[in-house]
Amino acid sequence: PRIAGFGIYKKKALEELAANRFLYLPLMRQWQSYRTTTYPVIHQQRINGKSSYSFIKQLNLALKIFKSL
């Protein structure tokens, strides 16, 4: 799945999210019970190059998120 982290937030929500210093915003939004909605986006294929996020970088990010819980 492709995920884009775009959003519009109320100031109070941003302050609460920033105070927690949590790394994974989508999960934090759910835990804080913020009202959300989604908008479908059609993603285009990458034209040039490849992602710089190797498996190891993704694994390290997952571990950081897990530790921050």
N, C-alpha and C positions, 0 to 999 in steps of 0.2 A: 504494500500500500504506500501511496505517496502522501506525505503530510506537510502542510504548510502552517506555520504558526502565526498567521495574521489574526489580529483581533482589535476590537474597540472595547476599552475598559473604562469603568467609572473610576474616579480618582481614589475613592475609598478602597476599591478592590486592588488597585495597583499598590497602594501603600501596604495593605495586608500581605499581598504576595511578596513584596520586596522585603518586608520585615522577617519573613520566614526563610529567606535565602535558599529556597528550594530549587533544585535544578530542573525538574521536569514540570513545566507549566501546565500541560493538559491534565496531568494527574492532580496537581494542586488545585486547579479550578474545580474539579469534581469533589475533592475532599472538603473544600470550603463551601460547597453547595451554591456556587454562583449560577445564576440563570444564564444559559447560553443558547445559541442557535447556530446552525451551520449553513453554509452556502456552498453548493458543489462547484468545484473548479476543475476544468479540463487541463491537465498538465501536458506540456509538449515534451517530446524526447530531447535529450541532450544532443546538440549538434556537434560540438567539438570537445575533445578531451574526455576525461573521466573523473569521477568523484575522488576527492582527496581523503575521504573517510574509508580507510581500510577496515578490514575485519577487526584488527587489534584496536584501532581508535574507537570503533563502535563498542567493543567489549569494555574498554576502559570507561567510556561514557556510561554504559549500563551499570558498571560497578560503582561509579561515583553517585549515580542516582540511587542505587540500592543503599549505599552507606548513608546518604542524606536522610533516609527514612527514619 
